[in-house]
């Protein structure tokens, strides 16, 4: 089973690992920093390198374990052999964009739920924009302006972002089910990864925590790293569902 190092260190850009399996155009490593597609966040890309070959990592998917789809570079042929040590390098510009947008999406989800009673029902991130679907009738232009202003307030407050694991039973007993949506997770998951957006710089205590939610994505460590937020529009996605799109500087 691949050790998912992306869950514990979102800032590392390079790692070494051993090839455990090789099949068709994919390999399984004993550890990885490459994030597999999921939760609205696209897969990481980058390269794997050995002493005698180099491959582009063009896709990463998680099923029973994490699979890295490879494309040989230059004269490299085939796949790295089982037992080979590889060096993995992330496409950091792509990863960091996803981290910024994912953290911004958490801010937006918390904001819409708190101030509009609009729960998030879907989201998708890219390197250039993000969209979030919320349970709401219709946002007005005034609403969008208010949302953008409040998002930039949260960014400017330099709120810390942390992630940690929590026993599922404890999470169900102590966290807001409307925010965490633990009920949507398979019953087999008994330990959750919680992402927490804290209070503004200088604040303290649970009263200053802005959001806690179960999430396996990668995030920046402080909302200041998100950068300026521009809400670019809205669209109706059916009865009682609105899509909000936004971009980061």
C-alpha positions in Angstrom: 0.0 0.0 0.0 1.4 3.4 -1.0 2.3 5.8 1.8 0.4 9.0 1.0 2.9 11.6 1.9 0.9 14.3 0.3 -1.5 14.1 3.3 1.1 15.1 5.8 3.4 17.5 3.9 1.8 19.7 1.3 5.0 21.7 0.8 7.5 19.0 -0.2 8.3 19.0 -3.9 10.7 16.1 -4.3 10.9 12.6 -2.9 12.4 9.1 -3.3 10.5 5.9 -3.5 10.7 2.3 -4.7 8.6 0.8 -7.5 6.4 -1.9 -6.1 4.4 -2.8 -9.2 4.6 -2.0 -12.9 1.7 -2.7 -15.3 0.9 -1.3 -18.8 1.6 2.4 -18.5 1.3 2.7 -14.7 3.4 2.1 -11.6 2.7 1.7 -7.9 5.3 3.2 -5.5 5.8 2.5 -1.8 5.3 6.2 -1.1 4.3 9.3 -3.0 3.9 13.0 -2.9 1.7 13.0 -6.0 -1.9 13.8 -5.2 -4.4 11.4 -6.9 -7.5 13.1 -8.4 -10.4 13.4 -6.0 -12.6 15.7 -4.0 -12.8 18.2 -6.9 -9.0 18.5 -7.0 -7.2 17.4 -10.1 -4.2 15.0 -10.0 -0.7 16.2 -9.6 1.7 16.0 -12.5 5.5 16.0 -12.7 8.3 13.5 -13.4 9.9 10.3 -12.1 13.6 9.8 -12.7 16.1 6.9 -12.4 19.8 6.6 -13.3 18.8 5.5 -16.8 15.4 6.9 -17.5 12.8 9.7 -17.1 9.1 9.6 -17.3 6.4 12.3 -17.1 3.7 11.6 -14.5 0.6 12.5 -16.6 -2.1 11.2 -14.2 -2.5 9.8 -10.7 -5.5 7.8 -9.6 -6.4 6.1 -6.3 -8.3 2.8 -6.3 -7.0 -0.1 -4.1 -3.7 2.0 -4.0 -2.2 4.9 -5.9 -1.4 4.5 -9.6 0.9 6.8 -11.4 0.4 6.9 -15.2 3.7 7.5 -17.0 4.8 8.7 -20.4 8.5 8.0 -21.3 10.7 11.1 -22.0 13.2 11.1 -24.9 14.9 7.7 -25.4 13.5 6.2 -22.3 11.5 3.0 -23.0 9.1 0.9 -21.0 8.6 1.5 -17.3 11.0 1.6 -14.3 11.5 -2.0 -13.1 10.0 -3.3 -9.9 12.5 -2.6 -7.0 14.0 0.4 -8.7 14.5 3.6 -6.7 12.9 6.6 -8.4 13.1 10.3 -7.7 9.8 12.1 -8.0 9.5 15.8 -8.7 6.2 17.6 -8.6 5.0 20.2 -11.1 5.0 22.7 -8.3 3.3 25.6 -10.1 0.3 23.3 -10.8 0.3 21.8 -7.3 0.5 25.2 -5.6 -2.3 26.6 -7.6 -4.5 23.6 -6.6 -3.6 24.2 -2.9 -4.5 27.9 -3.1 -7.8 27.2 -4.9 -8.7 24.3 -2.5 -8.2 26.5 0.5 -10.2 29.3 -1.1 -13.0 26.8 -1.8 -13.1 25.9 1.9 -13.4 29.6 2.8 -16.2 30.0 0.3 -18.1 26.9 1.5 -17.9 28.1 5.1 -18.9 31.6 4.1 -21.9 30.5 2.1 -23.1 28.2 4.8 -22.7 30.7 7.6 -24.0 33.8 5.9 -26.4 32.4 3.3 -27.4 29.0 4.8 -26.2 27.6 1.5 -24.5 24.2 1.8 -21.9 23.1 -0.8 -23.1 20.3 -3.0 -20.2 20.1 -5.5 -17.0 21.8 -6.5 -14.2 21.6 -9.1 -10.7 23.2 -9.0 -8.3 24.0 -11.9 -5.1 25.9 -12.0 -6.9 29.0 -13.4 -10.3 29.1 -11.7 -12.7 27.2 -9.5 -16.4 26.6 -9.3 -18.6 25.7 -6.4 -22.2 24.5 -6.5 -24.4 25.5 -3.5 -27.9 24.7 -2.4 -29.4 28.2 -2.9 -32.2 29.7 -5.1 -30.3 32.6 -6.7 -27.4 34.9 -5.8 -27.8 38.5 -6.8 -25.1 40.9 -8.0 -25.1 42.4 -4.5 -24.6 38.9 -3.0 -21.7 38.2 -5.3 -20.0 41.6 -4.4 -20.5 40.8 -0.7 -19.1 37.3 -1.1 -16.0 38.6 -2.9 -15.5 41.3 -0.2 -15.8 38.8 2.7 -13.5 36.3 0.9 -10.8 38.9 0.7 -11.3 39.8 4.3 -10.7 36.2 5.3 -7.5 36.2 3.2 -6.3 39.5 4.6 -6.8 38.2 8.2 -4.0 35.7 7.6 -5.9 32.8 9.2 -3.8 29.7 9.9 -4.8 26.4 8.1 -4.0 23.1 9.8 -4.8 19.5 9.1 -4.9 16.5 11.4 -6.5 13.1 11.9 -9.5 12.5 14.2 -11.3 9.3 15.1 -14.6 9.1 13.2 -16.7 8.6 16.3 -15.1 11.7 18.0 -15.6 13.7 14.8 -19.3 12.7 14.6 -19.8 13.7 18.2 -18.0 17.0 18.1 -18.0 18.5 14.6 -20.8 20.3 12.7 -22.4 17.6 10.4 -23.5 20.3 7.9 -19.9 21.3 7.4 -18.1 18.0 7.5 -20.8 15.8 5.7 -19.3 12.8 7.4 -22.5 10.9 6.6 -21.4 10.9 2.9 -18.2 9.0 3.7 -18.1 5.2 3.5 -18.7 3.4 6.8 -15.4 1.7 6.4 -13.5 5.0 7.0 -12.9 5.1 10.8 -10.2 7.9 10.9 -10.8 11.2 9.2 -8.4 13.9 8.1 -9.7 17.3 9.3 -8.8 20.6 7.7 -9.2 23.5 10.0 -9.2 27.2 9.2 -8.4 29.1 12.4 -9.0 32.6 13.7 -7.4 35.8 12.5 -3.8 36.6 13.4 -3.8 37.4 17.1 -6.9 35.4 17.9 -7.1 32.4 20.1 -9.4 29.6 21.1 -12.1 27.6 19.4 -14.4 30.6 19.1 -12.0 31.9 16.5 -12.0 28.8 14.4 -13.7 29.6 11.1 -14.2 26.2 9.6 -13.5 22.5 10.3 -14.3 19.9 7.7 -13.2 16.4 6.6 -10.9 16.7 3.5 -8.1 14.7 2.0 -6.9 17.5 -0.3 -3.8 19.7 -0.2 -3.9 23.2 1.2 -1.8 26.3 2.0 -0.8 26.9 5.6 -2.3 30.4 5.8 -5.1 32.1 4.1 -2.8 35.0 3.1 -1.2 32.6 0.6 -4.5 32.3 -1.3 -4.1 35.8 -2.7 -6.8 38.2 -4.0 -10.1 36.6 -4.9 -12.3 37.7 -7.8 -15.8 36.3 -8.0 -16.4 36.0 -11.8 -20.0 35.0 -11.9 -22.9 32.7 -11.1 -25.2 30.4 -13.0 -28.3 28.4 -12.1 -27.7 24.7 -12.1 -31.3 23.6 -11.6 -33.9 24.1 -9.0 -32.4 25.4 -5.8 -28.7 25.0 -6.9 -26.4 27.9 -7.8 -22.9 27.8 -9.3 -20.4 30.4 -8.2 -17.1 30.8 -10.1 -14.0 32.6 -8.9 -10.4 33.3 -9.8 -7.3 34.0 -7.8 -4.6 36.6 -8.6 
